[in-house]
Amino acid sequence: MVELDEMPHWRDHVRRELDALDRQGAVAALWRRDPGLWVAPSPGGTPAGEATGWLDLPGRIDGLSAELTAFTDAARADGFTDAVLLGMGGSSLGPLVLGEVFGTAPGYLRLHVLDSTVPGQVAAVRDRVDPGRTLFLVASKSGTTIEPLTLKDYFRWWLEEAGVKRPDAQFVAVTDPGTPLETLARERGFRRVFNTPEDVGGRFSVLSRFGLLPAALGGVDLARLAQPAVSMSEACGPEADAIDNPGATLGATLGGLAAAGRDKVTIISSPGLASLGLWIEQLLAESTGKNGHGLVPIAGEPFYGESEYGDDRDFVYVRLAGDDNVRTDAHADALEKADQPVTRLEMNDRYELGAEFFRWEFAVALAARAISVYPFDQPDVESAKELTRNLLASKEGGSKAMPVSVPGSDSAVDLIRKARPGDYVAILGYLPESPDVENAVSDLRAAITRTTGAATTFGYGPRYLHSTGQLHKGGPESVIGLALVAGNEDALAAPGAEHGFESLFIAQLSGDVEALRANGRRSSAALLRTPYADAIREIAANLNRTP
């Protein structure tokens, strides 16, 4: 619970927002699924009554536990040792967090989340698993998402090439009822089809089968995960005043401070919760980044001195008791002493992750009201997908030249140096994932902030297209996009699919840059050569040099 009795002056914005929630009966309206709580959705957006089933998910976990545990036990008995989840955005980020926070229990399946079409990343996951002992979870709410379907075709071919006699029996579909993916899965004889609730959007779906199936395969005790989630949903119920409601209090903090100009929601987390920022990032960015407004989530950022942060920050510290919190505690303490807004959310153990998922979902639904956006659509994600499809369908077949500049060139560096107060730089990494790349990106983020004062975000492409991509295109005009592109990626065919991974990779990058520019966003790109980490550090060094 946020402490309100010793608030510094910026807390006046939170107090006013809490009062507004009570006056307007906003919490009860959310539980009623009242569309009048928000502005209207974009054309074609899902109505509130068809997008708020996530409110009921904590109470359904126990009912799913036996089914998913039985499936897991059968998979273990059949000798499966690994599970590769093929999904994007809401279908992948929740499972990624659960897998990294809990790890793999002895005797259960190792989870690998593949949400990339970068050829090197696809090959890296492929090379970590045994074809005969791996389950593939194809996760897509719509059943039409191009990335997991292309990955599915590739891995089915790979199993055939490895001599697996019944490759389709190693696939599982996780999708809404009646989708093309469900039809295909039943026709081909997938091992199982798991249907997901139609009234739950992807980024709100972690406590459905989308998140719970991968968690069960990894050995997470679903009944134990359910208990704190149910307790949190009850604490967020419609009866209490907003100040006593943990979800409403967080929502008032996020929304109230954003409306006052503190829209950079900076996530600090205990080391054991490091991946949670990726899930929060998508939830905030895709739910609120539209109509020129938005909460800008800053996750995985290096720590700076308290004087190096601007007055556009709102810090949230998610703390896991018993973790190695010396550094994070000291950082949060220093920020508070500097009169920066810091909200502390305490988890007593890892299983309270279920409660945090619900708290954040509830909070963002209310925060959207404060900044006048509708939280359950993502119009600019759809527009970028359309551009990608058009590029793939064109005579170039996705081979259109990438709109890039020379790595570390004056154009990219000069664009960043022109950042204005309140801007943020979105680093868009179309690169294979690696610790070296992430360390180099941390150096670049530090160089940007210390040179310009701007906050930074970082996301791997195309993952971020289903996460922060909505914010970058539809949110505040304060974004500066910097795409870092793997310039010497080896092509990787996707036999059985319409396009290879290289064509899809280029089409997604080109479509994204085109969408950014069509929305008037400042952007540049750098074509990198291996080693990628060195090329990224070269850009940071150029920024650090006196112009």
C-alpha positions as CSV (number, residue, x, y, z in Angstrom):
1,M,0.0,0.0,0.0
2,V,1.2,3.5,-0.8
3,E,1.9,5.6,2.3
4,L,-0.1,8.8,2.0
5,D,0.4,10.4,5.4
6,E,3.9,11.8,4.8
7,M,3.5,13.0,1.2
8,P,5.8,15.6,-0.3
9,H,4.1,18.3,-2.4
10,W,3.8,16.3,-5.6
11,R,1.4,14.0,-3.8
12,D,-1.3,16.6,-4.1
13,H,-1.8,15.4,-7.7
14,V,-2.3,11.9,-6.3
15,R,-4.7,13.1,-3.6
16,R,-6.8,15.0,-6.2
17,E,-7.0,11.9,-8.4
18,L,-8.0,9.7,-5.5
19,D,-10.8,12.2,-4.7
20,A,-11.9,12.2,-8.3
21,L,-12.1,8.4,-8.4
22,D,-14.3,8.4,-5.3
23,R,-16.5,11.3,-6.6
24,Q,-17.1,9.6,-9.9
25,G,-17.5,6.1,-8.5
26,A,-14.8,4.9,-10.9
27,V,-13.9,1.7,-9.1
28,A,-17.5,0.5,-9.0
29,A,-17.9,1.5,-12.6
30,L,-14.9,-0.5,-13.6
31,W,-16.3,-3.6,-11.9
32,R,-19.6,-3.0,-13.8
33,R,-17.7,-2.8,-17.1
34,D,-19.3,0.6,-17.6
35,P,-18.0,2.1,-20.9
36,G,-18.8,5.6,-19.6
37,L,-15.6,5.3,-17.5
38,W,-13.4,6.0,-20.5
39,V,-13.4,7.9,-23.8
40,A,-14.8,5.9,-26.8
41,P,-12.6,3.3,-28.4
42,S,-11.0,3.8,-31.7
43,P,-13.0,2.7,-34.8
44,G,-13.1,-1.1,-34.6
45,G,-11.8,-1.2,-31.0
46,T,-13.2,-3.8,-28.7
47,P,-16.1,-2.4,-26.5
48,A,-15.4,-2.4,-22.7
49,G,-18.0,-5.1,-22.0
50,E,-16.1,-7.5,-24.3
51,A,-12.6,-6.6,-23.0
52,T,-12.8,-6.8,-19.2
53,G,-13.0,-10.5,-18.5
54,W,-9.6,-10.2,-16.9
55,L,-11.4,-9.0,-13.8
56,D,-12.6,-12.6,-13.3
57,L,-9.4,-14.4,-14.0
58,P,-8.0,-14.8,-10.5
59,G,-11.1,-16.7,-9.4
60,R,-10.7,-19.1,-12.4
61,I,-7.1,-20.2,-11.7
62,D,-8.1,-23.0,-9.3
63,G,-10.5,-24.4,-11.9
64,L,-7.7,-24.5,-14.5
65,S,-5.1,-26.0,-12.2
66,A,-6.1,-29.6,-12.4
67,E,-6.4,-29.5,-16.2
68,L,-3.0,-27.9,-16.8
69,T,-1.3,-30.0,-14.1
70,A,-2.6,-33.2,-15.7
71,F,-1.4,-32.0,-19.2
72,T,2.0,-31.2,-17.7
73,D,2.3,-34.6,-16.0
74,A,1.5,-36.4,-19.3
75,A,4.1,-34.3,-21.1
76,R,6.8,-35.2,-18.5
77,A,5.8,-38.9,-18.7
78,D,6.2,-38.8,-22.5
79,G,9.8,-37.6,-22.1
80,F,9.5,-33.9,-23.0
81,T,12.2,-31.8,-21.5
82,D,11.7,-28.4,-23.1
83,A,8.9,-26.2,-24.2
84,V,9.3,-23.4,-26.8
85,L,6.6,-20.8,-26.7
86,L,6.0,-19.1,-30.1
87,G,4.1,-15.9,-29.4
88,M,4.2,-12.2,-29.4
89,G,3.3,-9.4,-27.0
90,G,0.5,-10.5,-24.6
91,S,1.0,-14.1,-25.5
92,S,4.7,-14.2,-24.7
93,L,5.7,-11.5,-22.1
94,G,3.7,-13.0,-19.2
95,P,5.1,-16.5,-19.7
96,L,8.6,-14.9,-20.0
97,V,8.2,-13.2,-16.6
98,L,6.8,-16.4,-15.0
99,G,9.6,-18.5,-16.5
100,E,12.4,-16.1,-15.4
101,V,11.0,-15.4,-11.9
102,F,10.3,-19.0,-11.0
103,G,12.9,-20.9,-13.2
104,T,12.3,-24.6,-13.8
105,A,11.4,-26.9,-11.0
106,P,13.3,-30.2,-11.0
107,G,11.9,-32.7,-13.5
108,Y,9.8,-30.1,-15.3
109,L,10.2,-28.6,-18.8
110,R,12.6,-25.8,-19.5
111,L,10.7,-22.8,-21.1
112,H,12.2,-20.9,-24.1
113,V,10.2,-17.9,-25.2
114,L,10.7,-17.1,-28.9
115,D,9.2,-13.8,-29.9
116,S,11.6,-12.7,-32.6
117,T,11.9,-13.1,-36.3
118,V,15.6,-12.0,-36.3
119,P,17.2,-15.0,-38.0
120,G,20.1,-15.3,-35.5
121,Q,17.6,-15.4,-32.6
122,V,15.5,-18.1,-34.2
123,A,18.6,-20.2,-34.8
124,A,19.8,-19.7,-31.2
125,V,16.6,-21.1,-29.7
126,R,16.6,-23.9,-32.2
127,D,20.1,-24.9,-31.2
128,R,19.2,-25.1,-27.5
129,V,16.6,-27.9,-27.8
130,D,16.4,-31.5,-28.7
131,P,13.8,-31.9,-31.5
132,G,12.4,-35.2,-30.2
133,R,11.9,-34.0,-26.7
134,T,10.5,-30.5,-27.2
135,L,6.9,-29.2,-27.2
136,F,6.0,-26.1,-29.2
137,L,3.3,-23.8,-27.9
138,V,1.8,-21.7,-30.7
139,A,0.1,-18.8,-28.8
140,S,-2.0,-16.3,-30.6
141,K,-5.3,-14.8,-29.4
142,S,-6.5,-14.0,-33.0
143,G,-4.9,-17.1,-34.4
144,T,-3.6,-15.1,-37.3
145,T,-0.4,-13.4,-35.9
146,I,2.2,-13.7,-38.6
147,E,5.3,-14.3,-36.4
148,P,4.2,-17.4,-34.4
149,L,2.6,-18.9,-37.5
150,T,5.8,-18.5,-39.5
151,L,7.8,-19.9,-36.6
152,K,5.4,-22.8,-36.4
153,D,5.9,-23.7,-40.0
154,Y,9.7,-23.5,-39.6
155,F,9.8,-25.8,-36.5
156,R,7.5,-28.3,-38.0
157,W,9.8,-28.6,-41.0
158,W,12.8,-28.8,-38.6
159,L,11.2,-31.7,-36.8
160,E,10.5,-33.5,-40.0
161,E,14.1,-33.0,-41.1
162,A,15.3,-34.4,-37.7
163,G,13.3,-37.6,-38.4
164,V,10.4,-37.0,-36.0
165,K,7.6,-39.3,-37.2
166,R,4.6,-37.3,-35.9
167,P,5.8,-33.7,-35.8
168,D,2.3,-32.2,-35.4
169,A,1.8,-34.2,-32.1
170,Q,4.5,-32.0,-30.6
171,F,2.5,-28.8,-31.2
172,V,0.0,-27.2,-28.8
173,A,-2.3,-24.3,-29.9
174,V,-3.3,-21.6,-27.4
175,T,-5.9,-19.4,-28.9
176,D,-9.5,-18.0,-28.8
177,P,-12.3,-20.3,-29.8
178,G,-13.0,-20.5,-33.6
179,T,-9.7,-18.9,-34.8
180,P,-7.9,-20.1,-37.9
181,L,-5.2,-21.5,-35.6
182,E,-7.7,-23.7,-33.8
183,T,-9.0,-25.0,-37.1
184,L,-5.5,-25.8,-38.4
185,A,-4.5,-27.4,-35.1
186,R,-7.5,-29.8,-35.1
187,E,-7.1,-30.6,-38.8
188,R,-3.4,-31.5,-38.3
189,G,-3.8,-33.3,-35.0
190,F,-1.9,-31.1,-32.6
191,R,-1.3,-32.6,-29.2
192,R,-3.8,-30.2,-27.7
193,V,-5.8,-27.1,-28.3
194,F,-6.3,-24.8,-25.3
195,N,-8.9,-22.1,-25.7
196,T,-8.6,-18.7,-24.1
197,P,-11.3,-16.3,-23.0
198,E,-12.6,-14.1,-25.8
199,D,-13.3,-11.2,-23.5
200,V,-9.7,-10.8,-22.3
201,G,-7.2,-8.8,-24.4
202,G,-3.7,-10.2,-24.9
203,R,-1.9,-7.9,-22.5
204,F,-4.4,-8.6,-19.8
205,S,-4.2,-12.4,-20.3
206,V,-1.3,-13.6,-18.1
207,L,-3.6,-15.2,-15.5
208,S,-5.4,-17.1,-18.3
209,R,-4.2,-20.3,-20.1
210,F,-1.8,-18.0,-22.1
211,G,0.3,-17.5,-18.9
212,L,-0.7,-20.5,-16.8
213,L,0.1,-23.3,-19.3
214,P,3.7,-22.4,-19.7
215,A,4.0,-21.8,-15.9
216,A,2.6,-25.2,-15.2
217,L,5.0,-26.9,-17.6
218,G,7.8,-25.2,-15.7
219,G,6.6,-26.5,-12.4
220,V,4.8,-23.4,-10.9
221,D,2.2,-24.3,-8.3
222,L,-0.9,-22.7,-9.8
223,A,-3.0,-23.1,-6.7
224,R,-0.4,-21.2,-4.7
225,L,-0.2,-18.5,-7.4
226,A,-4.0,-18.2,-7.3
227,Q,-4.3,-17.3,-3.6
228,P,-2.6,-13.9,-3.6
229,A,-4.2,-13.0,-6.9
230,V,-7.7,-13.7,-5.5
231,S,-6.8,-11.7,-2.3
232,M,-5.7,-8.8,-4.5
233,S,-8.8,-8.8,-6.6
234,E,-10.9,-8.8,-3.4
235,A,-8.9,-5.9,-2.0
236,C,-9.5,-4.0,-5.3
237,G,-13.3,-4.6,-5.0
238,P,-15.9,-1.9,-5.5
239,E,-16.9,-1.3,-1.9
240,A,-13.8,0.4,-0.3
241,D,-12.7,4.0,-0.8
242,A,-10.1,4.4,-3.5
243,I,-7.4,5.2,-0.8
244,D,-7.9,1.8,0.7
245,N,-7.9,0.0,-2.7
246,P,-4.4,-1.0,-3.7
247,G,-5.2,-1.1,-7.4
248,A,-7.0,2.3,-7.3
249,T,-4.2,3.9,-5.3
250,L,-1.6,2.8,-7.8
251,G,-3.8,3.9,-10.7
252,A,-4.3,7.3,-9.1
253,T,-0.6,7.7,-8.7
254,L,0.1,6.8,-12.3
255,G,-2.7,8.8,-13.8
256,G,-2.5,11.8,-11.4
257,L,1.2,12.3,-11.9
258,A,1.0,11.7,-15.7
259,A,-1.6,14.4,-16.0
260,A,0.8,16.7,-14.1
261,G,3.6,16.0,-16.5
262,R,5.3,13.1,-14.7
263,D,4.6,10.6,-17.5
264,K,7.9,8.6,-17.4
265,V,6.9,5.7,-15.2
266,T,10.3,4.3,-14.2
267,I,10.3,0.8,-12.9
268,I,12.8,-0.3,-10.2
269,S,12.7,-3.9,-9.3
270,S,14.5,-6.4,-7.1
271,P,17.1,-8.4,-9.1
272,G,14.8,-11.5,-8.9
273,L,12.0,-9.5,-10.6
274,A,14.1,-7.9,-13.4
275,S,11.9,-9.3,-16.2
276,L,8.7,-8.0,-14.6
277,G,9.4,-4.6,-16.2
278,L,8.9,-6.1,-19.7
279,W,5.4,-7.1,-18.8
280,I,4.6,-3.8,-17.1
281,E,6.1,-2.0,-20.1
282,Q,3.6,-3.6,-22.5
283,L,0.6,-3.1,-20.2
284,L,1.2,0.6,-19.8
285,A,2.5,1.4,-23.2
286,E,-0.1,-0.4,-25.3
287,S,-3.0,0.5,-23.0
288,T,-2.4,4.2,-22.7
289,G,-0.2,5.3,-25.6
290,K,-2.7,6.8,-28.0
291,N,-4.4,10.0,-29.0
292,G,-1.2,11.9,-28.3
293,H,-1.3,10.8,-24.6
294,G,0.4,8.0,-22.7
295,L,2.3,6.6,-19.7
296,V,5.9,6.1,-20.9
297,P,7.3,3.0,-19.1
298,I,11.0,3.1,-18.4
299,A,12.2,-0.4,-17.7
300,G,15.7,-1.8,-17.3
301,E,17.3,1.6,-17.2
302,P,20.7,2.1,-15.6
303,F,20.7,3.8,-12.2
304,Y,21.7,7.5,-12.3
305,G,22.5,10.0,-9.5
306,E,19.3,11.5,-8.2
307,S,20.2,15.0,-9.6
308,E,20.4,13.5,-13.2
309,Y,16.7,12.8,-13.4
310,G,14.3,15.4,-14.7
311,D,10.9,16.4,-13.3
312,D,9.0,14.2,-15.7
313,R,9.7,11.0,-13.6
314,D,7.4,8.8,-11.6
315,F,9.3,5.9,-9.9
316,V,7.7,2.6,-8.9
317,Y,9.8,0.2,-6.9
318,V,8.6,-3.5,-6.9
319,R,10.5,-5.1,-4.1
320,L,10.8,-8.9,-3.4
321,A,11.5,-9.5,0.3
322,G,14.6,-11.7,0.9
323,D,16.2,-10.7,-2.5
324,D,19.5,-8.9,-2.8
325,N,18.0,-5.5,-2.4
326,V,20.9,-3.5,-1.0
327,R,21.5,-1.5,-4.3
328,T,17.8,-1.1,-5.2
329,D,16.9,0.0,-1.6
330,A,19.7,2.5,-1.6
331,H,18.6,3.9,-5.0
332,A,14.9,4.3,-3.9
333,D,16.0,5.9,-0.6
334,A,18.2,8.4,-2.5
335,L,15.3,9.3,-4.9
336,E,12.9,9.9,-2.0
337,K,15.4,12.1,-0.3
338,A,15.7,14.1,-3.5
339,D,11.9,14.6,-3.4
340,Q,11.3,12.4,-6.4
341,P,7.9,10.4,-6.3
342,V,8.6,6.8,-5.3
343,T,5.8,4.2,-4.9
344,R,6.9,1.1,-3.1
345,L,5.1,-2.2,-3.8
346,E,6.3,-5.1,-1.5
347,M,6.1,-8.8,-2.4
348,N,6.7,-11.2,0.4
349,D,7.5,-14.1,-1.9
350,R,7.5,-14.9,-5.6
351,Y,4.0,-16.3,-5.6
352,E,2.7,-12.8,-4.9
353,L,3.5,-12.2,-8.6
354,G,-0.1,-13.2,-9.3
355,A,-1.3,-10.4,-7.1
356,E,1.0,-7.8,-8.8
357,F,-0.3,-8.9,-12.2
358,F,-3.9,-8.1,-11.1
359,R,-2.9,-4.9,-9.3
360,W,-1.2,-3.4,-12.3
361,E,-4.0,-4.4,-14.7
362,F,-6.6,-2.7,-12.4
363,A,-4.4,0.3,-12.0
364,V,-3.8,0.9,-15.7
365,A,-7.5,0.7,-16.4
366,L,-8.1,3.5,-14.0
367,A,-5.0,5.5,-15.0
368,A,-6.3,5.5,-18.6
369,R,-9.4,7.4,-17.4
370,A,-7.2,10.1,-15.9
371,I,-5.4,10.8,-19.2
372,S,-8.5,10.5,-21.4
373,V,-7.6,7.3,-23.3
374,Y,-9.4,4.0,-23.9
375,P,-7.2,1.2,-22.5
376,F,-8.5,-1.8,-24.5
377,D,-7.5,-1.1,-28.1
378,Q,-4.2,-0.6,-30.0
379,P,-5.0,1.1,-33.3
380,D,-1.4,1.9,-34.2
381,V,-0.2,-1.6,-33.6
382,E,-2.8,-2.7,-36.2
383,S,-1.6,0.0,-38.7
384,A,2.0,-1.1,-38.4
385,K,0.9,-4.7,-39.0
386,E,-0.9,-3.6,-42.1
387,L,2.2,-1.8,-43.5
388,T,4.2,-5.0,-42.9
389,R,1.6,-7.1,-44.7
390,N,1.6,-4.7,-47.6
391,L,5.4,-4.8,-47.9
392,L,5.4,-8.6,-47.9
393,A,2.7,-8.7,-50.5
394,S,4.5,-6.2,-52.8
395,K,6.7,-7.4,-55.7
396,E,9.8,-6.8,-53.5
397,G,8.4,-9.6,-51.2
398,G,9.8,-7.8,-48.1
399,S,13.2,-7.2,-49.7
400,K,12.8,-3.4,-49.8
401,A,16.0,-1.7,-48.8
402,M,16.2,-0.8,-45.1
403,P,15.9,2.9,-44.3
404,V,19.2,3.2,-42.4
405,S,22.1,5.5,-41.8
406,V,25.7,4.7,-41.2
407,P,26.4,3.3,-37.6
408,G,27.3,6.1,-35.2
409,S,26.8,8.6,-38.0
410,D,26.2,12.3,-37.4
411,S,22.5,12.0,-38.4
412,A,21.6,9.6,-35.6
413,V,23.8,11.3,-33.0
414,D,22.6,14.8,-34.0
415,L,19.0,13.8,-33.8
416,I,19.5,12.6,-30.2
417,R,21.4,15.7,-29.2
418,K,18.4,17.8,-30.3
419,A,16.2,16.2,-27.6
420,R,14.0,18.7,-25.8
421,P,12.9,18.6,-22.1
422,G,10.4,15.9,-21.6
423,D,11.5,13.8,-24.7
424,Y,12.4,10.2,-24.5
425,V,14.6,8.1,-26.8
426,A,13.2,4.7,-27.8
427,I,16.0,2.4,-28.8
428,L,14.6,-0.3,-31.1
429,G,16.9,-3.3,-31.3
430,Y,16.5,-5.4,-34.4
431,L,19.3,-7.6,-33.1
432,P,19.8,-11.1,-31.7
433,E,19.5,-11.1,-27.9
434,S,22.7,-11.3,-25.9
435,P,24.2,-10.1,-22.6
436,D,26.9,-8.2,-24.6
437,V,24.3,-6.3,-26.6
438,E,22.3,-5.5,-23.5
439,N,25.4,-4.2,-21.7
440,A,26.3,-2.0,-24.6
441,V,22.7,-0.7,-24.8
442,S,23.0,0.2,-21.1
443,D,26.1,2.2,-22.0
444,L,24.2,4.0,-24.8
445,R,21.2,4.7,-22.6
446,A,23.5,6.3,-20.0
447,A,25.2,8.4,-22.6
448,I,21.9,9.6,-24.0
449,T,20.5,10.6,-20.5
450,R,23.7,12.2,-19.3
451,T,24.1,14.1,-22.6
452,T,20.5,15.2,-23.1
453,G,18.6,14.5,-19.9
454,A,16.1,12.4,-21.9
455,A,14.8,9.1,-20.5
456,T,15.3,6.0,-22.6
457,T,13.5,2.8,-23.4
458,F,14.9,-0.3,-25.1
459,G,13.1,-3.2,-26.8
460,Y,14.1,-6.0,-29.1
461,G,12.3,-6.0,-32.4
462,P,9.9,-7.3,-33.5
463,R,8.9,-8.0,-29.9
464,Y,8.4,-4.3,-29.1
465,L,6.0,-3.9,-32.0
466,H,3.5,-5.8,-29.9
467,S,4.4,-3.9,-26.8
468,T,5.8,-0.3,-26.8
469,G,5.2,0.1,-30.5
470,Q,1.7,1.5,-29.9
471,L,3.1,4.2,-27.5
472,H,5.9,5.2,-29.9
473,K,3.4,5.8,-32.8
474,G,0.2,6.9,-31.0
475,G,1.4,8.4,-27.7
476,P,3.1,11.7,-26.9
477,E,5.1,13.3,-29.7
478,S,8.1,13.4,-27.3
479,V,9.5,10.2,-28.7
480,I,12.8,10.0,-30.7
481,G,13.1,6.5,-32.3
482,L,16.6,5.0,-32.9
483,A,16.6,1.6,-34.7
484,L,19.7,-0.5,-34.2
485,V,19.7,-3.0,-37.1
486,A,21.7,-6.2,-37.5
487,G,23.3,-5.5,-40.8
488,N,25.0,-8.8,-41.5
489,E,22.3,-11.3,-40.4
490,D,22.4,-14.6,-42.2
491,A,19.2,-15.4,-44.0
492,L,17.1,-18.2,-42.5
493,A,14.5,-19.8,-44.6
494,A,11.1,-20.8,-43.2
495,P,10.2,-23.9,-45.3
496,G,6.4,-24.3,-45.5
497,A,5.8,-20.6,-44.8
498,E,5.1,-17.9,-47.4
499,H,8.1,-15.8,-46.4
500,G,11.5,-16.5,-44.9
501,F,12.6,-14.9,-41.7
502,E,14.9,-12.4,-43.4
503,S,12.1,-11.1,-45.6
504,L,9.8,-10.9,-42.6
505,F,12.5,-9.2,-40.5
506,I,13.1,-6.5,-43.1
507,A,9.4,-6.0,-43.8
508,Q,8.7,-5.5,-40.1
509,L,11.6,-3.1,-39.6
510,S,10.6,-1.1,-42.8
511,G,7.0,-1.1,-41.9
512,D,7.8,0.2,-38.4
513,V,10.0,3.0,-39.5
514,E,7.4,4.0,-42.1
515,A,4.7,4.0,-39.5
516,L,6.8,6.2,-37.2
517,R,7.4,8.7,-39.9
518,A,3.8,8.7,-41.1
519,N,2.9,9.7,-37.5
520,G,5.4,12.5,-37.6
521,R,7.8,10.9,-35.2
522,R,11.5,11.9,-35.2
523,S,13.5,8.7,-36.0
524,S,16.8,7.4,-37.4
525,A,18.4,4.0,-37.8
526,A,21.9,2.6,-37.7
527,L,23.0,-0.4,-39.6
528,L,25.4,-2.3,-37.4
529,R,28.1,-4.8,-38.2
530,T,29.3,-7.5,-35.9
531,P,30.4,-7.4,-33.1
532,Y,27.1,-5.5,-32.5
533,A,28.1,-4.5,-29.0
534,D,31.1,-2.7,-30.2
535,A,29.1,-0.8,-32.8
536,I,26.6,0.3,-30.2
537,R,29.4,1.5,-27.9
538,E,30.7,3.5,-30.9
539,I,27.4,5.5,-31.0
540,A,27.6,6.0,-27.2
541,A,31.2,7.3,-27.5
542,N,30.2,9.7,-30.3
543,L,27.4,11.1,-28.0
544,N,29.9,11.5,-25.2
545,R,32.3,13.5,-27.3
546,T,31.9,17.3,-27.2
547,P,30.1,18.3,-30.4
